[in-house]
Amino acid sequence: MDLKHISANETATLDLMHPLKDEVLTDDNGDPMSITVYGPETNRYKKAIFDMRRKLLLEKATSFEDGEKFALEMLVAVTVDWHLQLDGKNPKCEANTIRKLYVDQPWIKDQVDKFVHERANFLSVASTG
């Protein structure tokens, strides 16, 4: 196999898993609940990391809590879309709503964090014919 046949995709979609059972969460129509994120090879991901690091370096004192905030804001920055059911609706995928979901439902934040940092989720292999 030639290395040039392996490429990175801009985004990948995580199907949310039930936090207590080994099954994909679905909405009332039976469609999987999912979150789409930018991968580590993208400019959006790299810019978010750069911006967060710059902010932390410019602050006089940082704490463990700052690191936690950094991790949360990184996930907010790379979340691009979703299909969820919350209070019977699919809420708009925008920064404040994303942040609130990840804070209120830390098990979702954990799944997204693990997914976005697994490079294989964003790689594909071109057919060599």
MARTORPA-72874 format. One line per field, with one value per residue: residue in three letters; chain; x, y, z of N, C-alpha, C in turn. Coordinates in nm, 4 decimals, decimal comma, always signed. Example, Ala and Ser with C-alpha at 12.3 -4.5 7.8 and 13.67 -1.06 7.14 Angstrom:
REM residues 2
residuo [ala:ser];
cadena [A:A];
n_east [+1,3190:+1,2850];
n_north [-0,5690:-0,2250];
n_up [+0,7800:+0,7080];
ca_east [+1,2300:+1,3670];
ca_north [-0,4500:-0,1060];
ca_up [+0,7800:+0,7140];
c_east [+1,3200:+1,2900];
c_north [-0,3300:+0,0030];
c_up [+0,7800:+0,7870];
END
This chain:
REM residues 129
residuo [met:asp:leu:lys:his:ile:ser:ala:asn:glu:thr:ala:thr:leu:asp:leu:met:his:pro:leu:lys:asp:glu:val:leu:thr:asp:asp:asn:gly:asp:pro:met:ser:ile:thr:val:tyr:gly:pro:glu:thr:asn:arg:tyr:lys:lys:ala:ile:phe:asp:met:arg:arg:lys:leu:leu:leu:glu:lys:ala:thr:ser:phe:glu:asp:gly:glu:lys:phe:ala:leu:glu:met:leu:val:ala:val:thr:val:asp:trp:his:leu:gln:leu:asp:gly:lys:asn:pro:lys:cys:glu:ala:asn:thr:ile:arg:lys:leu:tyr:val:asp:gln:pro:trp:ile:lys:asp:gln:val:asp:lys:phe:val:his:glu:arg:ala:asn:phe:leu:ser:val:ala:ser:thr:gly];
cadena [A:A:A:A:A:A:A:A:A:A:A:A:A:A:A:A:A:A:A:A:A:A:A:A:A:A:A:A:A:A:A:A:A:A:A:A:A:A:A:A:A:A:A:A:A:A:A:A:A:A:A:A:A:A:A:A:A:A:A:A:A:A:A:A:A:A:A:A:A:A:A:A:A:A:A:A:A:A:A:A:A:A:A:A:A:A:A:A:A:A:A:A:A:A:A:A:A:A:A:A:A:A:A:A:A:A:A:A:A:A:A:A:A:A:A:A:A:A:A:A:A:A:A:A:A:A:A:A:A];
n_east [+0,0846:+0,0494:+0,1453:+0,0256:-0,2358:-0,3755:-0,5781:-0,6890:-1,0078:-1,2174:-1,4242:-1,5930:-1,8476:-1,9903:-2,1790:-2,3885:-2,3537:-2,5482:-2,5136:-2,5158:-2,5710:-2,4696:-2,5432:-2,6540:-2,7835:-3,1103:-3,3454:-3,6981:-3,7931:-3,6373:-3,3939:-3,0364:-2,8789:-2,6414:-2,3159:-2,1230:-1,7880:-1,4933:-1,1773:-0,8404:-0,6591:-0,7490:-0,7781:-0,9513:-0,9524:-0,6792:-0,6507:-0,8211:-0,6847:-0,4451:-0,5441:-0,6518:-0,4256:-0,2681:-0,4257:-0,4157:-0,1406:-0,1066:-0,2359:-0,1811:-0,1735:-0,2428:-0,4734:-0,5843:-0,8518:-0,8565:-0,7402:-0,9382:-1,1417:-1,0229:-1,0191:-1,2955:-1,3722:-1,2275:-1,3609:-1,6111:-1,5405:-1,4717:-1,6984:-1,9342:-2,1867:-2,4995:-2,7297:-2,9742:-3,1967:-3,3568:-3,5519:-3,7624:-3,6944:-3,4646:-3,2057:-3,0544:-2,7288:-2,5086:-2,2551:-2,3146:-2,5209:-2,3981:-2,1904:-2,3444:-2,4753:-2,2533:-2,1598:-2,3837:-2,4317:-2,1971:-2,1095:-2,1600:-1,9813:-1,7452:-1,7562:-1,7386:-1,4909:-1,3138:-1,3611:-1,2892:-1,0193:-0,9174:-0,7451:-0,7851:-1,0570:-1,0926:-0,9591:-0,9224:-0,8969:-0,8000:-0,9341:-0,7406:-0,7947];
n_north [-0,1185:+0,2201:+0,5091:+0,7472:+0,6881:+0,6981:+0,9162:+1,2126:+1,2875:+1,5760:+1,5896:+1,3751:+1,1504:+1,0774:+0,8255:+0,8489:+0,6697:+0,4864:+0,5692:+0,3666:+0,1264:-0,0926:+0,0310:+0,2137:+0,5395:+0,6444:+0,8596:+0,9475:+0,8614:+0,6514:+0,7055:+0,7284:+0,9122:+1,1635:+1,3208:+1,5460:+1,6141:+1,8177:+1,6963:+1,6232:+1,6946:+1,9142:+2,2656:+2,4098:+2,2703:+2,2897:+2,5695:+2,6217:+2,4941:+2,6418:+2,9010:+2,8561:+2,7726:+3,0036:+3,1845:+3,0664:+3,0882:+3,3630:+3,4334:+3,5200:+3,3391:+2,9965:+2,7266:+2,3992:+2,3960:+2,5731:+2,4178:+2,2231:+2,3838:+2,4622:+2,2148:+2,1692:+2,3942:+2,3426:+2,1167:+2,2287:+2,4090:+2,2403:+2,0989:+2,0520:+1,9829:+1,8184:+1,5522:+1,5297:+1,4450:+1,6391:+1,7340:+1,6713:+1,7902:+1,8762:+2,0477:+2,3622:+2,3532:+2,5274:+2,7360:+2,8107:+2,6308:+2,3861:+2,3923:+2,4004:+2,1508:+1,9757:+2,0380:+1,9886:+1,7221:+1,5348:+1,2803:+1,2691:+1,4622:+1,3283:+1,1073:+1,2390:+1,3652:+1,1456:+1,0327:+1,2387:+1,2557:+1,0242:+0,9450:+0,7636:+0,7672:+0,9620:+0,9004:+0,7697:+0,5201:+0,5293:+0,3687:+0,1490:+0,0388];
n_up [+0,0000:-0,0780:+0,0959:+0,0238:-0,0257:+0,2042:+0,3720:+0,5460:+0,6718:+0,6876:+0,8797:+1,1185:+1,2282:+1,5334:+1,6747:+1,9425:+2,2428:+2,4761:+2,8168:+3,0084:+2,8912:+2,6281:+2,3688:+2,0816:+2,1126:+2,0275:+1,8596:+1,8927:+1,6483:+1,5864:+1,4739:+1,4860:+1,7485:+1,7092:+1,6899:+1,5091:+1,4428:+1,3892:+1,2787:+1,4058:+1,2058:+1,0771:+0,9874:+1,1492:+1,3940:+1,4616:+1,4809:+1,6955:+1,9058:+1,9038:+1,9656:+2,2234:+2,3685:+2,3477:+2,4932:+2,7493:+2,8016:+2,8140:+3,0430:+3,3815:+3,5986:+3,5988:+3,6484:+3,7554:+3,6960:+3,4827:+3,2873:+3,2559:+3,1571:+2,9190:+2,7831:+2,7545:+2,5974:+2,3673:+2,2674:+2,2200:+2,0180:+1,8041:+1,7467:+1,5035:+1,4057:+1,4842:+1,5673:+1,7790:+2,0490:+2,2688:+2,5258:+2,3563:+2,1169:+1,8463:+1,9328:+1,8283:+1,6921:+1,8291:+1,9775:+2,2565:+2,3208:+2,2707:+2,4611:+2,6985:+2,6813:+2,6993:+2,9543:+3,1178:+3,0617:+3,1198:+3,0430:+2,7728:+2,6782:+2,7458:+2,5704:+2,3224:+2,3494:+2,3656:+2,1131:+1,9278:+1,9667:+1,8696:+1,6128:+1,4036:+1,3557:+1,1686:+0,9406:+0,6089:+0,3524:+0,0257:-0,2593:-0,4497:-0,6845];
ca_east [+0,0000:+0,1195:+0,0986:-0,0572:-0,3744:-0,4382:-0,6040:-0,7698:-1,1355:-1,2393:-1,5126:-1,6421:-1,9691:-1,9973:-2,3109:-2,3855:-2,3854:-2,6154:-2,4070:-2,5224:-2,5902:-2,3870:-2,6313:-2,6607:-2,9036:-3,1916:-3,4553:-3,8297:-3,8136:-3,5443:-3,2687:-2,9287:-2,8354:-2,5013:-2,2457:-2,0187:-1,6777:-1,3744:-1,0662:-0,7140:-0,5810:-0,8141:-0,7399:-1,0392:-0,9009:-0,5486:-0,6720:-0,8793:-0,5760:-0,3558:-0,6117:-0,6634:-0,2909:-0,2290:-0,5006:-0,3601:-0,0055:-0,1144:-0,2886:-0,0728:-0,1727:-0,3402:-0,5067:-0,6415:-0,9811:-0,8312:-0,7186:-1,0696:-1,2127:-0,9562:-1,0676:-1,4351:-1,3793:-1,1770:-1,4685:-1,7125:-1,4876:-1,4640:-1,8303:-1,9870:-2,3264:-2,5482:-2,8694:-3,0039:-3,3316:-3,3494:-3,6838:-3,8471:-3,6502:-3,3240:-3,1632:-2,9568:-2,5895:-2,4335:-2,1581:-2,3732:-2,5976:-2,2989:-2,1262:-2,4413:-2,4941:-2,1340:-2,1517:-2,4968:-2,4231:-2,0535:-2,0859:-2,1552:-1,8521:-1,6416:-1,7601:-1,6895:-1,3478:-1,2448:-1,3770:-1,2161:-0,8750:-0,8805:-0,7164:-0,8405:-1,1953:-1,0915:-0,8776:-0,9814:-0,8021:-0,8522:-0,9305:-0,6299:-0,8492];
ca_north [+0,0000:+0,3470:+0,5991:+0,8550:+0,6428:+0,7234:+1,0594:+1,2553:+1,3523:+1,6968:+1,5615:+1,2389:+1,1515:+0,9848:+0,7845:+0,8498:+0,5434:+0,4964:+0,5666:+0,2482:+0,0071:-0,0927:+0,0486:+0,3484:+0,6141:+0,6832:+0,9524:+0,8834:+0,8020:+0,5397:+0,7502:+0,7426:+1,0447:+1,1713:+1,4482:+1,5537:+1,6978:+1,8331:+1,6134:+1,6870:+1,7382:+2,0293:+2,3997:+2,4525:+2,2061:+2,3480:+2,7072:+2,6176:+2,4607:+2,7578:+3,0086:+2,8187:+2,7759:+3,1437:+3,2423:+3,0139:+3,1418:+3,5056:+3,4533:+3,5231:+3,2136:+2,8992:+2,6246:+2,2765:+2,4334:+2,6316:+2,3043:+2,1646:+2,4787:+2,4497:+2,0916:+2,1917:+2,4895:+2,2727:+2,0328:+2,3202:+2,4668:+2,1434:+2,0392:+2,1220:+1,9503:+1,7050:+1,5103:+1,4917:+1,4713:+1,6966:+1,7938:+1,6463:+1,8682:+1,8715:+2,1871:+2,4193:+2,3231:+2,6523:+2,7301:+2,8104:+2,5070:+2,2777:+2,4048:+2,3612:+2,0060:+1,9069:+2,0602:+1,9219:+1,5781:+1,5095:+1,1521:+1,2995:+1,5295:+1,2251:+1,0305:+1,3248:+1,3840:+1,0224:+1,0159:+1,3391:+1,2338:+0,8972:+0,9856:+0,6664:+0,8036:+1,0632:+0,8543:+0,6774:+0,4648:+0,5362:+0,2452:+0,1489:-0,0136];
ca_up [+0,0000:-0,0837:+0,2013:-0,0305:-0,0326:+0,3344:+0,3834:+0,6599:+0,6448:+0,7675:+0,9930:+1,1407:+1,3085:+1,6464:+1,7226:+2,0887:+2,3094:+2,6053:+2,9174:+3,0944:+2,8092:+2,5073:+2,2537:+2,0258:+2,1494:+1,9130:+1,8868:+1,8899:+1,5152:+1,5706:+1,4113:+1,5837:+1,7920:+1,6683:+1,6955:+1,4071:+1,4898:+1,3064:+1,3219:+1,4440:+1,0892:+1,0140:+1,0306:+1,2594:+1,5150:+1,4925:+1,5242:+1,8301:+1,9982:+1,9072:+2,0391:+2,3652:+2,4276:+2,3583:+2,6040:+2,8747:+2,8213:+2,8451:+3,1779:+3,4817:+3,6736:+3,5500:+3,7472:+3,7034:+3,6404:+3,3517:+3,1967:+3,2297:+3,0710:+2,7904:+2,7201:+2,7171:+2,4873:+2,2484:+2,2143:+2,1664:+1,8940:+1,6947:+1,7216:+1,3868:+1,3806:+1,5624:+1,5619:+1,9172:+2,0982:+2,4026:+2,5502:+2,2407:+2,0006:+1,8069:+1,9532:+1,7357:+1,7251:+1,8378:+2,0874:+2,3910:+2,3386:+2,2776:+2,5917:+2,8007:+2,6725:+2,7490:+3,0993:+3,1830:+3,0345:+3,1023:+2,9759:+2,6293:+2,6591:+2,7507:+2,4455:+2,2152:+2,3739:+2,3263:+1,9692:+1,8510:+1,9833:+1,8066:+1,4752:+1,3099:+1,3230:+1,0626:+0,8289:+0,5112:+0,2582:-0,1111:-0,3353:-0,5460:-0,8092];
c_east [+0,0884:+0,0599:+0,0080:-0,2047:-0,4481:-0,4559:-0,6945:-0,8976:-1,1488:-1,3181:-1,5417:-1,7609:-1,9676:-2,1429:-2,3017:-2,4288:-2,4545:-2,5086:-2,4057:-2,5367:-2,5009:-2,4776:-2,6323:-2,7915:-2,9782:-3,2991:-3,5881:-3,8623:-3,7231:-3,4141:-3,1604:-2,9032:-2,6852:-2,4478:-2,1318:-1,9138:-1,5687:-1,2611:-0,9382:-0,6294:-0,6353:-0,7621:-0,8247:-0,9894:-0,7696:-0,5612:-0,7289:-0,7717:-0,4830:-0,4174:-0,6195:-0,5266:-0,2435:-0,2978:-0,4444:-0,2224:-0,0072:-0,1693:-0,1752:-0,0609:-0,2786:-0,3593:-0,5575:-0,7750:-0,9651:-0,8086:-0,8495:-1,1497:-1,1551:-1,0108:-1,2122:-1,4446:-1,3245:-1,2878:-1,5809:-1,6676:-1,4888:-1,5965:-1,8984:-2,1362:-2,3681:-2,6905:-2,8983:-3,1526:-3,3174:-3,4785:-3,7726:-3,8055:-3,5045:-3,2728:-3,0607:-2,8157:-2,5098:-2,3571:-2,2222:-2,4498:-2,5041:-2,2353:-2,2192:-2,4635:-2,3755:-2,1160:-2,2615:-2,4911:-2,2761:-2,0216:-2,0838:-2,0222:-1,7395:-1,6381:-1,7026:-1,5385:-1,2684:-1,2466:-1,2886:-1,0650:-0,8281:-0,8667:-0,7784:-0,9841:-1,2042:-1,0119:-0,9561:-0,8721:-0,8675:-0,8385:-0,8190:-0,6699:-0,7912];
c_north [+0,1238:+0,4402:+0,7098:+0,8165:+0,6601:+0,8739:+1,0880:+1,3227:+1,4737:+1,6667:+1,4128:+1,2488:+1,0384:+0,9524:+0,7754:+0,7160:+0,5718:+0,4845:+0,4414:+0,1176:+0,0183:-0,0856:+0,1950:+0,4130:+0,6540:+0,7818:+0,8762:+0,8198:+0,6825:+0,5760:+0,7673:+0,8887:+1,0514:+1,3137:+1,4427:+1,6548:+1,7073:+1,7502:+1,6902:+1,7358:+1,8671:+2,1620:+2,4468:+2,3958:+2,2726:+2,4924:+2,7113:+2,5875:+2,5805:+2,8699:+2,9789:+2,8237:+2,9193:+3,2082:+3,1957:+3,0725:+3,2890:+3,5328:+3,4403:+3,3925:+3,1210:+2,7926:+2,4993:+2,3070:+2,4966:+2,5231:+2,2374:+2,2537:+2,4726:+2,3288:+2,1080:+2,2832:+2,4306:+2,1901:+2,1175:+2,3713:+2,3685:+2,0725:+2,1197:+2,0975:+1,8369:+1,6713:+1,4534:+1,5075:+1,5143:+1,7733:+1,7837:+1,7185:+1,8366:+2,0149:+2,2310:+2,3894:+2,4533:+2,6528:+2,7228:+2,6819:+2,3870:+2,2766:+2,3562:+2,2096:+1,9329:+1,9246:+1,9821:+1,7705:+1,5399:+1,3755:+1,1707:+1,3664:+1,4263:+1,1425:+1,1117:+1,3430:+1,2619:+1,0059:+1,1115:+1,3184:+1,0970:+0,9233:+0,8900:+0,6976:+0,8991:+1,0199:+0,7626:+0,6329:+0,4651:+0,3999:+0,2532:+0,0836:-0,1418];
c_up [+0,0000:+0,0207:+0,1488:-0,0416:+0,1005:+0,3481:+0,5029:+0,6105:+0,7359:+0,8945:+1,0030:+1,2357:+1,4105:+1,6732:+1,8741:+2,1448:+2,4426:+2,7139:+3,0059:+3,0176:+2,6868:+2,3851:+2,2107:+2,0704:+2,0227:+1,9563:+1,8784:+1,7553:+1,4907:+1,5024:+1,5167:+1,6204:+1,7668:+1,6827:+1,5931:+1,4516:+1,3837:+1,3663:+1,3463:+1,3271:+1,0279:+1,0687:+1,1481:+1,3928:+1,5573:+1,5415:+1,6659:+1,9338:+2,0154:+1,9911:+2,1883:+2,4343:+2,4470:+2,4791:+2,7387:+2,9038:+2,8607:+2,9845:+3,2782:+3,5582:+3,6153:+3,6557:+3,6773:+3,6352:+3,5026:+3,2472:+3,1595:+3,1355:+2,9292:+2,7152:+2,6732:+2,5954:+2,3574:+2,1854:+2,1553:+2,0293:+1,7775:+1,6677:+1,6116:+1,3646:+1,4738:+1,5252:+1,7004:+1,9441:+2,2431:+2,4256:+2,4269:+2,1137:+1,9677:+1,8196:+1,8494:+1,7848:+1,7177:+1,9693:+2,2263:+2,4204:+2,3506:+2,4161:+2,7030:+2,8002:+2,7343:+2,9004:+3,1717:+3,1692:+3,0126:+3,0363:+2,8240:+2,5971:+2,6568:+2,6224:+2,3296:+2,2281:+2,3277:+2,1738:+1,8900:+1,8607:+1,9335:+1,6571:+1,3733:+1,2700:+1,2039:+0,9397:+0,7368:+0,4159:+0,1205:-0,1775:-0,4398:-0,6773:-0,8423];
END
